[in-house]
Amino acid sequence: MRVLLVEDTWDVSDAISASFARVGIACDIAASVGDAQDHLAVQRYDVLVLDINLPDGLGTTILHDLRRGGDATPVLILTAQFSIDDRVSALNDGADDYLVKPFDLRELEARVRALARRDQSQKGTEIQVGGLVFDAAARSLRIGGRGVAMTRRELALLGILIGNRGKVLSKERLYDGLFSFDDSDVGLNAVELYIARLRKKIAGSGTAIETLRGLGYRFDATG
């Protein structure tokens, strides 16, 4: 999953980004409306987290632009404004959720994951495919009832593949979901490394990651 965080308070944005990184969520940070628009012009995101008050305008400007352009990317608003009118206004403007500052980072992570699941029409946190049971919230994988040790990026990759089960995903699409702009030193071939690792770990689970030359990868049950 890749998230754009639009927040101009650096200690807040750094704490959120570090929290996301620990659980395998790639996070880009924009400190202004202009920065956010530049990011959105070149990158697709699974969820946007927007602060309202920014140095060059309001985060709701970004929200309005997205919705006017027909972009339905889930948006969570961060706000220090407590009034019911402010919250209702944000939701009516097209926000999918909001969180009032100060907040617990665990709640923010849970809300972001919930928005991503909603966008993929997934209701629960546990997903079973073949003999494999994946839980993104618990950051766990079980095969045949037994836990499998996974790194955060292996879990993130599996989450992307399961969320797009049966679809062909290009190497570039997987890379974008695993790494942020801060990971620019990581090459595209890193995807192949993680695919190879993941194949070994899900062997015997009744699932497979198929390579389609020149197109990408497809995950599905083998039965």
Disulfide bonds with the S-S distance in Angstrom:
none
